[in-house]
């Protein structure tokens, strides 16, 4: 596995590999890797032949400078995990390599005024801008994103479609701890008590699944029960519990088509997110979380 720091080096390596044939797979990350990240690489390997991973903490997508400053960084550890997962090339640029004097941004306001976008103005502009730049740098055939960040995956898919990026976007399943907590780099900042209590988010999704299985489709009723379960975990604050249509992420009063049930909850300082995709086929619903 190679580690490079500059755009020119990435383009040289990818160009040389493409000349020998095969498809380029790409997994963009902000580092502090865990099993969730390596599962994205595993999925990418099934669809491509040469794996590129970026490790870059994108300052542009942080609303709170303190959140950016506290984001965990351990490049040596990350590169070791990436190599074990089958990554061929790690791109780990400095901030100045990606942003020299930026005046151009990518934004999709129509998909970012619900869920995380409602409480983190400008966040997805930062996400889309850096991912758009990385797509242009790496020129991948395939790029894999996790369902845990479902709004991110949706807006990146829309960006790729609207701007004709020649890349196939794959959304990978959520990877969870044994107790159901969605894996996240932020989990390391949880106190032992908060870590235990945070499993209430997953329990609330299971409660929603139970309600949907017996025919409940009213979003307000589902949200109310999810809130009750999450509050049992004594969170510091619930940012949101929402039901949105999968296609455009608009709020849904009832689940009558493919939808996303999502929650963002603070346990101490860390803000944890989780979600469930609900697919409707006639009178039958399938929940994926």
Helices and strands as residue ranges (DSSP letters): E 2-4, H 7-19, E 24-29, H 35-45, E 50-55, G 59-61, H 65-70, H 75-85, E 89-91, H 95-98, G 109-111, H 115-119, H 123-138, E 142-146, G 147-149, H 150-162, E 168-172, G 185-189, H 192-197, H 200-213, H 219-232, E 237-245, E 259-267, E 270-281, E 284-288
